[in-house]
Each structure stands twice: as structure tokens, then as C-alpha cells.
Amino acid sequence: MDADTETIRRILEDTGDTWAVVGLSGNRARAAYGVAEVLQRFGKRVVPVHPKAEAVHGEQGYASLADIPFPVDVVDVFVNSDLAGAVADEAVAAGARAVWFQLGVVDEEAYARTRAAGLDMVMDRCPAIEIPRLG
């Protein structure tokens, strides 16, 4: 098993069940909407983080990670790569245990900073693809 696969398994199975999904709104056409649904099906609590702070999939939304009044285990990032580094830094500041950059979201410097801060991190992957792959 390669290091990335091991990290993915650890995040999905051992890191905790509260996932803040940054970029999740009520827009059903967006990838975040469907991925959040899959995460819920696999027992994760999905917390929407979006400037509109709208409720999605029955969960209260928040405008930022800093606004969430309870601990978050994983921060799943559905924003453009140029914005993702700031979200990773916010995840570290919020005390998250892991950061997950979605398919197409890549920031090598943010990856290095986040890992240096002691968090698990994967980049350019999708949990909705990885969950079935792990069995």
C-alpha cells in the first residue's frame, strides 16, 4: 500500500466523522453536493461551509471554518486551487485533524505547510471515489 493510500484509509476510517465541506451549497449541479451525500451515506456528519451559510443535506451551514462552534475532524476542500491554501491554513487554525483537497485542487506549498503542522492531507483525490475503492 503506498503512502497516499495509507493516508486516505486513515482519514476515511480513523480520523473522525465530522467533515466540514468547504464550497458545499444547495446547488445540486456542483460536485460537492453529490460527494457530501456519499459521505453522509458512509456515516460522516457533513458540515456545509459556504459564504451563503445555507443548510444542505439537513445540516446547518456556516460562512467560514472559524464560525463552526464544534470540533471538525476533516476539512474537505472544493474551492479553486488558488484559494485552497488559505482554507488549509484555516483548517490548521481550527484544530482539524486532516485536510482533503478534491480532484483538481492542488497546492504543493499548502500541502507542505499542512503536513508540517501535523495534519494528514491528501490532494487531487475524491472521497466518493476512494471509499468504494478501499472496500
Buried (B, 14 or more C-beta within 10 A) or exposed (E): EEEEBEBBBBBBEEBBEBBBBBBBBBBEEBBBBEBBBBBBEEEBBBBBBBEEBBEBBEBEBBBBBEEBEEEBBBBBBBBEBEEBBEBBBBBBEBEBBBBBBBBEBEBEEBBEBBBEBEBBBBBBBBBBEBBEEEE
